[in-house]
Amino acid sequence: MALLLKDGQPVGDSWTHLDDAAGAVPEGPVIVSLDRWRRDRAALITRNTPVGVRLKSNQLAPEIAADLARFALVALEFPRFRDGRAFSTARELREHHGYTGEIRAFGHILPDQYQFLVRTGFTTVELPDGAGLASWRHALAEIDVAYQAGVAGDAPLSLLRRKLATGPK
Amino acid sequence: MDTATQIRTPSAAAEAGIYHYDALDHAFITRRVEAFREQVQRRLSGALSEDEFKPLRLMNGLYLQLHAYMLRIAIPYGTLSSKQMRALAHVARKYDRGYGHFTTRQNIQYNWIKLEDAPAILADLASVGMHAIQTSGNCIRNVTTDQFAGAAADEIVDPRVYAEILRQWSTLHPEFSFLPRKFKIAITGSGHDRAAIAVHDIGIRARSGPGGAVGFEIFVGGGLGRSPFLGRRLADWVPEADLLGWLEAVLRVYNQYGRRDNIYKARIKILVHEVGIDRLREQVEEEFARIRGPKYRLDPEIVETIRRHFAPPAFAALPAVSPALEQARAGDPAFARWTRSNLTPHRQPGYAAVTISLKPTGGIPGDATSEQMEAVAALADRYSFGEIRVSHEQNLVLAHVRQDDLPALWRELGRHGLDAANAGLVGDIISCPGLDYCALANARSIPLAQDISRRFADLDLQHRIGPLKIKMSGCINACGHHHVGDIGILGVDKHGVETYQITIGGTATEEAALGQVVGPAVGYDQVADVVEALVALYLERRGEGESFLQTVARIGVRPFKEKVYGAAA
């Protein structure tokens, strides 16, 4: 099972990724694809257990805007680290749609992207298999100044600069 | 850091027009260098594979080329201090082969770098506030501008203020560092566009409105490469306060909807072409309406604070005409010739902006040795408030020289081989590195530029021909901007043979146009002959005071084609 990271720390994961092919929905919180959500929407709602939705990088925020209140979690996929669409999707969810639930990154992600994830509104990261925890934690802390507004907590400094909450204390 | 003391700076003139880093900025780039040092260590020890290391090194401007690593250093909007120029000279001498290459993006490249030296180079440069952040990768690249910003007589708004704001805003942008493709922004503040804004992903023209308010006209989707497009107008007037919010909107639309299935169709120009400028404008405006608000508003106080970094230097009150200059002109034809091609009118009476040509006869366009860089730094200290510009034509500029000092400056430049009197003339060739260095190139460009330069070695001939831009690229990626040259030369590989396609009639100014193909591609050995024939026809057919472009527009391509290929063509 992939290691889940929040604020640079490993945390327990109560969620299960459900395949589209899987028949019965297991107990507990599940993350389903957008296709499956659309197909089994009524059944998933009546389950009365937290449900999360999983978006591919070409599935953008407007696709889930109407149902957003029903999701306790939105998981955004990075098929390759170069595909940066999910950074915009996360930010749209936070800033335009007022989403306050968990936004999770999964797929092919580099430690050097960790701070960008936090600053565009991601809450958690499913680390790729074999990823070194140390480099992820280091990446979050190594730069403590940003030059533009972001989603995560930061404190204005002088000029355009902001002090990042994630930087070294 | 021992190198900080090695890069000695004479306590020179206060540098004009340089955005000086404060402690926060210094801490930021120092941390970046340390992060990269660790990554290189992991690569050298084998902990990182080349595959894993590649994106990391690219974020620090380090490319793997044909023969060695190439390191590209950012020179924000082409402006640097004499101290920074000395640091560039130091890097060339200590880590490269004693020279560097100034690029069409107003940056500098070193072509013979060892991987293990890269962190030390970046540390040396960080000590003078320089870095390689975002000189590669699919992110917002170095913002470029008019090399005569803050000096040109025809300037309306100083674009450096906004270029610096854009540099800061785009630095490690969390949302826009993994775009579909690289993203280039250019800004001009003059009616006459010397920043080539029409061929950038975003081109910005700063304008002045009622009551002195600053606003921006924005063009989008310009670019060269295999599908050349001129930028389309996206907005007539974006108020200063909305600039960043507006750009966020454009970038967000591009990040979400730009193509990612094909690297050759991933630039924003293709999105503009496919969805149409009107639909794109709707999307951007919709996005901006949601973004609009205090968070993204550009605070006038921030603009003012940054503007103070670009305050005019302490100019002396001088008469508009310098008797010393006039006398020297009358007495020395070679000097007079140089003043005709290499000076640009200055807004301040008694001053001139000087172009230092890096295009000596037979030279490599844009190359400068460590010794030359140091000489330019010393001359900048003595004559131009310690400040230097890099132009997208791959020359250097001293922007604020007293006309009285021009004869002495010219003599000094001559001692260092920097006095070529050909700025803007046929010998002032823009060229990419081509097959001599570049892993992408199909054909040589540097030796060809040298051949053509030798062909037009006669400076009197160059001056007789007048302004004429030759631009050359060694492959379809068009780093040498061949589409927008009066004469454009594109190297292509035809079944293993280097051949060259020639275009005429292109320009990147406010009247931007793409060149038209003259005829079938020619071999390496014929290119200089073809260029000579094209120039000869221009001289035969031009009307009084008519530019090359005007002649092409009036008589068409056909006469040029016939001249080159014979009447039967």
HADDOCK unambig.tbl for C-alpha pairs under 7 A between the chains (distance, minus, plus):
assign (segid A and resid 82 and name CA) (segid B and resid 178 and name CA) 5.48 0.50 0.50
assign (segid A and resid 83 and name CA) (segid B and resid 178 and name CA) 6.27 0.50 0.50
assign (segid A and resid 84 and name CA) (segid B and resid 178 and name CA) 4.65 0.50 0.50
assign (segid A and resid 84 and name CA) (segid B and resid 179 and name CA) 5.94 0.50 0.50
assign (segid A and resid 85 and name CA) (segid B and resid 255 and name CA) 5.88 0.50 0.50
assign (segid A and resid 85 and name CA) (segid B and resid 256 and name CA) 5.41 0.50 0.50
assign (segid A and resid 87 and name CA) (segid B and resid 175 and name CA) 5.18 0.50 0.50
assign (segid A and resid 88 and name CA) (segid B and resid 175 and name CA) 6.01 0.50 0.50
assign (segid A and resid 88 and name CA) (segid B and resid 252 and name CA) 6.46 0.50 0.50
assign (segid A and resid 88 and name CA) (segid B and resid 256 and name CA) 6.91 0.50 0.50
assign (segid A and resid 96 and name CA) (segid B and resid 290 and name CA) 6.77 0.50 0.50
assign (segid A and resid 116 and name CA) (segid B and resid 174 and name CA) 4.22 0.50 0.50
assign (segid A and resid 116 and name CA) (segid B and resid 175 and name CA) 6.77 0.50 0.50
assign (segid A and resid 119 and name CA) (segid B and resid 174 and name CA) 6.18 0.50 0.50
assign (segid A and resid 120 and name CA) (segid B and resid 174 and name CA) 6.45 0.50 0.50
assign (segid A and resid 120 and name CA) (segid B and resid 175 and name CA) 6.44 0.50 0.50
assign (segid A and resid 142 and name CA) (segid B and resid 31 and name CA) 6.65 0.50 0.50
assign (segid A and resid 143 and name CA) (segid B and resid 28 and name CA) 6.62 0.50 0.50
assign (segid A and resid 143 and name CA) (segid B and resid 31 and name CA) 6.43 0.50 0.50
assign (segid A and resid 145 and name CA) (segid B and resid 28 and name CA) 6.56 0.50 0.50
assign (segid A and resid 147 and name CA) (segid B and resid 168 and name CA) 5.56 0.50 0.50
assign (segid A and resid 147 and name CA) (segid B and resid 169 and name CA) 5.32 0.50 0.50
assign (segid A and resid 147 and name CA) (segid B and resid 171 and name CA) 6.46 0.50 0.50
assign (segid A and resid 148 and name CA) (segid B and resid 169 and name CA) 5.17 0.50 0.50
assign (segid A and resid 149 and name CA) (segid B and resid 295 and name CA) 6.83 0.50 0.50
assign (segid A and resid 149 and name CA) (segid B and resid 296 and name CA) 7.00 0.50 0.50
assign (segid A and resid 159 and name CA) (segid B and resid 302 and name CA) 5.37 0.50 0.50
